[in-house]
Amino acid sequence: MQPTHNVQRLLDLYRTMSRIRAFETAALTAHKEGVVPGPLHVSIGQEGVAAGVCLNLTTEDRITSNHRGHGHAIAKGAGIQGMMRELFGREGGHCRGKGGSMHIADFSVGMLGANGVVSGGIPIAVGAAQGLKMKRSSAIAVCFFGDGAINRGPFLEGLNWAALYTLPVLFVCEDNGVSAFTATESVTAGPGVIARAESLGVPGVTVDGNDVMAVDEAAARLAAEVRAGKGPRLLHAKTFRITGHTSTDAAAWRDPASVEAAKKRCPIDRLAVLLGERGVAAADLAAVRSAAEAEMAAAVLDAKGAPWPDEAIAYDDVQDVGAVAYAGVSA
């Protein structure tokens, strides 16, 4: 069943994308100020994929993400305060301030975690899907990964296992055309992700990832098929990240013309134009953006004032490997 794109649904998409953009913009500013340790991998320009997919999910559905996962977490409903504190390495973060930007998880909303390993979330999502099937749950798993991940072993292994056991998992490839600093087409043989998926019996659909309505429609259909027990599906969303690889990358290696062209295809701005045509006042859209910016500013202030984690918990949450000593510390 295709979603009805009434004004309210479009505003929901607009609000989610605005919150993702505001969060990452605030986080980048904090990083430049030196109060966020470590580099950030942001998804500015790609907000339409996270928003369009996650609007079709329930709290019970599970998602896994990659190293560029802030948008997925926000779209799935992860708490903003816990996310910002995690970036700052503070107590009260979703991983108690010990995981950082690339490892945010919020199990309460089905966000199983971002992952610093390229393609690392694929087998986790497949495992979650197998668990859901064994429990006869109506929930599904959704796995977000970049186009660079299709050249890694877990992509083949994950899709093969999901197809073999008809698992309820939707694979979402966010194709921004770049694998770190390298054009993906220069390191990827063959016709691409859809052909690879279909060779394993996983049907796929390609959409314009910067058209949030197109993402929403495709995700709704594919998620419904997965939920109906038809097995795994793949959504290939072509998008563009307008920032560098990390917060420390000035992106001087990118073609300025392509970046400027991508800015004109910004999913947030495109939806704003459509909402204006549907009768939504510019002032109302500005209010949505202002509310998102205020929310993130408050989260930054909270994170700055939050305590550092107690050093006594440094070895909590670490796998128990038995009585083995590391650097003089007993496990």
NORLINGI-V831248 format. One record per residue. N is the residue number from 1. RES is the residue in one small letter. PHI is phi in radians with two decimals (NA if undefined). D_FIRST is the distance of its C-alpha to the first C-alpha in Angstrom with 2 decimals. Layout:
# NORLINGI-V831248
n & res & phi & d_first
N & RES & PHI & D_FIRST
N & RES & PHI & D_FIRST
This chain:
# NORLINGI-V831248
n & res & phi & d_first
1 & m & NA & 0.00
2 & q & -1.39 & 3.79
3 & p & -1.20 & 6.53
4 & t & -1.58 & 9.20
5 & h & -1.48 & 12.29
6 & n & -1.36 & 14.83
7 & v & -1.05 & 18.20
8 & q & -1.11 & 17.83
9 & r & -1.14 & 14.94
10 & l & -1.12 & 17.04
11 & l & -1.17 & 20.06
12 & d & -1.08 & 18.62
13 & l & -1.14 & 18.10
14 & y & -1.10 & 21.55
15 & r & -1.12 & 23.18
16 & t & -1.11 & 22.05
17 & m & -1.10 & 23.26
18 & s & -1.14 & 26.42
19 & r & -1.18 & 27.18
20 & i & -1.10 & 26.87
21 & r & -1.09 & 29.16
22 & a & -1.17 & 31.57
23 & f & -1.09 & 31.84
24 & e & -1.26 & 32.67
25 & t & -1.15 & 35.01
26 & a & -1.14 & 36.85
27 & a & -1.15 & 37.07
28 & l & -1.10 & 38.53
29 & t & -1.09 & 41.09
30 & a & -1.11 & 42.07
31 & h & -1.16 & 42.51
32 & k & -1.11 & 44.78
33 & e & -1.34 & 46.78
34 & g & 1.49 & 47.35
35 & v & -1.74 & 45.85
36 & v & -1.91 & 42.89
37 & p & -1.31 & 44.36
38 & g & 1.43 & 43.04
39 & p & -1.29 & 40.83
40 & l & -1.95 & 37.23
41 & h & -1.89 & 34.40
42 & v & -1.77 & 32.22
43 & s & -2.12 & 29.00
44 & i & -1.07 & 29.84
45 & g & 1.87 & 27.82
46 & q & -1.89 & 24.95
47 & e & -1.06 & 23.36
48 & g & -1.12 & 20.12
49 & v & -1.24 & 19.10
50 & a & -1.04 & 19.73
51 & a & -1.16 & 18.19
52 & g & -1.16 & 14.96
53 & v & -1.34 & 14.43
54 & c & -1.24 & 15.81
55 & l & -1.12 & 13.92
56 & n & -1.71 & 11.02
57 & l & -1.95 & 13.72
58 & t & -1.82 & 15.74
59 & t & -1.07 & 19.53
60 & e & -1.28 & 19.74
61 & d & -1.17 & 18.01
62 & r & -1.82 & 20.81
63 & i & -2.30 & 21.40
64 & t & -2.15 & 24.44
65 & s & -2.27 & 25.79
66 & n & -2.08 & 28.69
67 & h & -1.22 & 31.82
68 & r & -1.98 & 29.93
69 & g & -1.95 & 27.77
70 & h & -0.98 & 28.44
71 & g & -1.11 & 25.21
72 & h & -1.11 & 23.08
73 & a & -1.10 & 25.10
74 & i & -1.13 & 24.86
75 & a & -1.12 & 21.09
76 & k & -1.44 & 20.81
77 & g & 1.86 & 23.21
78 & a & -1.07 & 26.57
79 & g & -1.16 & 29.60
80 & i & -1.16 & 31.18
81 & q & -1.05 & 34.70
82 & g & -1.13 & 34.51
83 & m & -1.16 & 33.14
84 & m & -1.16 & 35.91
85 & r & -1.07 & 38.57
86 & e & -1.13 & 37.53
87 & l & -1.08 & 38.03
88 & f & -1.44 & 41.42
89 & g & 1.25 & 42.33
90 & r & -1.86 & 42.95
91 & e & -1.05 & 42.87
92 & g & 1.65 & 39.69
93 & g & -1.21 & 37.50
94 & h & -1.03 & 34.58
95 & c & -1.98 & 36.84
96 & r & 1.08 & 40.01
97 & g & 1.36 & 40.83
98 & k & -1.91 & 41.46
99 & g & -1.77 & 38.36
100 & g & 1.35 & 38.01
101 & s & -0.99 & 35.35
102 & m & -1.50 & 34.22
103 & h & -2.37 & 33.78
104 & i & -1.25 & 31.89
105 & a & -2.47 & 30.03
106 & d & -2.49 & 28.78
107 & f & -1.07 & 27.95
108 & s & -1.12 & 27.32
109 & v & -2.03 & 23.91
110 & g & 1.48 & 23.21
111 & m & -1.53 & 24.75
112 & l & -1.40 & 26.89
113 & g & 2.28 & 28.81
114 & a & -1.37 & 29.53
115 & n & -2.66 & 31.84
116 & g & -1.33 & 34.83
117 & v & -1.65 & 34.79
118 & v & -1.01 & 32.87
119 & s & 1.33 & 30.12
120 & g & -1.11 & 31.31
121 & g & -1.36 & 27.95
122 & i & -1.11 & 26.46
123 & p & -1.14 & 28.42
124 & i & -1.16 & 27.96
125 & a & -1.13 & 24.17
126 & v & -1.13 & 24.56
127 & g & -1.10 & 27.05
128 & a & -1.10 & 24.83
129 & a & -1.11 & 22.02
130 & q & -1.14 & 24.70
131 & g & -1.09 & 25.86
132 & l & -1.10 & 22.47
133 & k & -1.17 & 22.21
134 & m & -1.12 & 25.79
135 & k & -1.48 & 25.14
136 & r & 1.00 & 22.20
137 & s & -1.44 & 20.20
138 & s & -1.53 & 16.45
139 & a & -1.33 & 16.88
140 & i & -2.21 & 16.51
141 & a & -1.92 & 18.87
142 & v & -2.24 & 18.37
143 & c & -2.08 & 21.38
144 & f & -1.69 & 22.36
145 & f & -2.67 & 25.27
146 & g & -1.58 & 27.05
147 & d & -1.15 & 27.85
148 & g & -1.16 & 31.30
149 & a & -1.22 & 30.02
150 & i & -1.26 & 29.10
151 & n & -1.63 & 32.86
152 & r & -1.79 & 33.45
153 & g & -0.98 & 33.78
154 & p & -1.03 & 31.16
155 & f & -1.12 & 28.42
156 & l & -1.07 & 29.59
157 & e & -1.12 & 30.36
158 & g & -1.16 & 27.14
159 & l & -1.16 & 24.80
160 & n & -1.08 & 27.15
161 & w & -1.12 & 27.16
162 & a & -1.11 & 23.41
163 & a & -1.23 & 22.97
164 & l & -1.06 & 25.99
165 & y & -1.86 & 24.79
166 & t & 0.87 & 21.02
167 & l & -1.49 & 20.51
168 & p & -1.44 & 17.40
169 & v & -2.36 & 17.96
170 & l & -1.88 & 16.27
171 & f & -1.59 & 19.12
172 & v & -2.11 & 19.11
173 & c & -1.67 & 22.05
174 & e & -1.53 & 23.23
175 & d & -1.65 & 25.40
176 & n & -1.71 & 27.98
177 & g & 1.37 & 30.40
178 & v & -2.31 & 33.06
179 & s & -1.86 & 34.19
180 & a & 1.07 & 36.45
181 & f & -1.93 & 38.96
182 & t & -2.04 & 38.30
183 & a & -1.10 & 36.15
184 & t & -1.05 & 33.72
185 & e & -1.10 & 34.19
186 & s & -1.44 & 37.86
187 & v & -2.23 & 37.32
188 & t & -2.14 & 34.31
189 & a & -1.48 & 35.01
190 & g & 1.42 & 32.77
191 & p & -1.35 & 29.63
192 & g & 2.00 & 27.86
193 & v & -1.15 & 25.19
194 & i & -1.11 & 22.60
195 & a & -1.10 & 25.45
196 & r & -1.16 & 26.69
197 & a & -1.12 & 23.41
198 & e & -1.16 & 22.89
199 & s & -1.15 & 26.53
200 & l & -1.76 & 25.72
201 & g & 1.49 & 22.77
202 & v & -1.89 & 20.10
203 & p & -1.12 & 17.59
204 & g & -2.42 & 17.21
205 & v & -2.36 & 15.93
206 & t & -1.81 & 18.22
207 & v & -2.37 & 17.43
208 & d & -1.35 & 19.81
209 & g & -1.19 & 20.02
210 & n & -1.62 & 21.82
211 & d & -1.89 & 18.98
212 & v & -1.11 & 17.04
213 & m & -1.16 & 14.26
214 & a & -1.13 & 13.91
215 & v & -1.11 & 14.05
216 & d & -1.02 & 11.44
217 & e & -1.13 & 8.88
218 & a & -1.17 & 10.18
219 & a & -1.14 & 10.51
220 & a & -1.08 & 7.02
221 & r & -1.17 & 6.19
222 & l & -1.17 & 9.67
223 & a & -1.10 & 9.88
224 & a & -1.14 & 7.34
225 & e & -1.15 & 9.58
226 & v & -1.10 & 12.57
227 & r & -1.14 & 11.95
228 & a & -1.44 & 11.70
229 & g & 1.54 & 15.14
230 & k & -1.49 & 14.80
231 & g & 1.71 & 17.06
232 & p & -1.21 & 17.41
233 & r & -2.38 & 15.74
234 & l & -2.27 & 17.32
235 & l & -1.92 & 16.39
236 & h & -1.81 & 19.43
237 & a & -1.89 & 19.78
238 & k & -1.49 & 22.97
239 & t & -2.45 & 24.69
240 & f & -2.72 & 28.26
241 & r & -1.62 & 30.31
242 & i & -1.53 & 32.93
243 & t & -1.80 & 35.23
244 & g & -1.29 & 37.42
245 & h & -1.10 & 36.74
246 & t & -2.34 & 38.10
247 & s & -1.20 & 39.62
248 & t & -1.73 & 42.99
249 & d & -1.77 & 42.01
250 & a & -1.28 & 43.00
251 & a & 1.06 & 40.98
252 & a & -1.16 & 44.00
253 & w & -1.37 & 42.94
254 & r & -1.48 & 39.90
255 & d & -1.31 & 40.15
256 & p & -0.98 & 40.39
257 & a & -1.14 & 38.99
258 & s & -1.20 & 35.74
259 & v & -1.16 & 35.40
260 & e & -1.11 & 36.06
261 & a & -1.14 & 33.52
262 & a & -1.17 & 30.88
263 & k & -1.05 & 31.78
264 & k & -1.27 & 30.93
265 & r & -1.86 & 27.37
266 & c & -0.91 & 27.04
267 & p & -1.09 & 23.39
268 & i & -1.26 & 24.73
269 & d & -1.13 & 26.90
270 & r & -1.11 & 24.32
271 & l & -1.24 & 21.96
272 & a & -1.06 & 25.07
273 & v & -1.08 & 25.81
274 & l & -1.11 & 22.43
275 & l & -1.11 & 22.77
276 & g & -1.09 & 26.27
277 & e & -1.17 & 25.10
278 & r & -1.51 & 22.80
279 & g & 1.73 & 25.95
280 & v & -1.43 & 26.11
281 & a & -1.21 & 29.78
282 & a & -1.03 & 31.08
283 & a & -1.12 & 32.93
284 & d & -1.20 & 29.80
285 & l & -1.19 & 28.34
286 & a & -1.11 & 31.77
287 & a & -1.16 & 31.74
288 & v & -1.11 & 28.56
289 & r & -1.14 & 30.31
290 & s & -1.12 & 33.55
291 & a & -1.10 & 32.06
292 & a & -1.13 & 30.59
293 & e & -1.14 & 33.99
294 & a & -1.15 & 35.84
295 & e & -1.04 & 33.74
296 & m & -1.29 & 34.56
297 & a & -1.09 & 38.19
298 & a & -1.14 & 38.57
299 & a & -1.15 & 37.15
300 & v & -1.13 & 39.69
301 & l & -1.07 & 42.53
302 & d & -1.08 & 41.54
303 & a & -1.15 & 41.44
304 & k & -1.09 & 44.79
305 & g & -1.61 & 46.35
306 & a & -1.32 & 44.90
307 & p & -1.28 & 47.37
308 & w & -1.27 & 47.49
309 & p & -1.08 & 46.62
310 & d & -1.13 & 49.67
311 & e & -1.10 & 51.15
312 & a & -1.18 & 51.55
313 & i & -1.68 & 47.83
314 & a & -0.96 & 47.96
315 & y & -1.77 & 47.82
316 & d & -1.22 & 45.37
317 & d & 1.21 & 41.96
318 & v & -1.68 & 43.66
319 & q & -0.98 & 43.49
320 & d & -1.38 & 46.53
321 & v & -1.83 & 48.37
322 & g & 1.60 & 51.46
323 & a & -1.40 & 54.95
324 & v & -2.10 & 54.83
325 & a & -1.70 & 56.40
326 & y & -2.14 & 55.01
327 & a & 0.88 & 57.38
328 & g & 1.45 & 59.37
329 & v & -1.83 & 56.44
330 & s & -1.35 & 55.98
331 & a & -1.19 & 52.45
